[in-house]
Amino acid sequence: MKKVFRAILDYFRSVVVEIKKISFPARKQVITDSTVVLSAIILSILLIGLFDGAISKLIKNLVIKG
């Protein structure tokens, strides 16, 4: 029974040690990374929208002429 409690205690100690190793980025880095991600998302939305519109127009022209 003592081995079980010792194992649980050791586990939680190692968790605390690992949590202390976590480092968070600086505010400036978070803002920069967020700006890059949002820009990439907006660019992707625009490109997908343009391709979708072009393909839709092409299919409509093929169906109407066909």
C-alpha positions, -999 to +999 in steps of 0.1 A: +000+000+000+029+024+008+043+017-027+011+030-043+010+062-023+047+067-029+042+063-067+013+088-066+033+113-046+063+109-070+040+114-099+026+147-086+061+159-076+073+153-112+042+172-125+050+202-103+086+201-115+075+200-152+050+228-146+077+250-132+097+245-165+069+261-186+078+295-200+053+318-216+061+340-246+063+378-242+033+399-250+051+413-281+057+377-294+021+368-288+008+398-307+032+391-336+023+355-339-014+363-337-011+389-364+007+364-387-020+337-380-049+361-386-033+374-418-028+339-431-065+330-423-078+362-441-056+355-471-068+319-472-104+330-470-099+354-499-081+329-521-107+302-515-135+327-522-119+337-555-113+301-566-149+292-556-164+321-575-143+314-606-152+277-606-189+284-599-189+309-629-171+283-651-196+256-641-226+279-647-213+288-682-208+251-690-243+242-679-260+271-696-241+265-729-244+227-726 
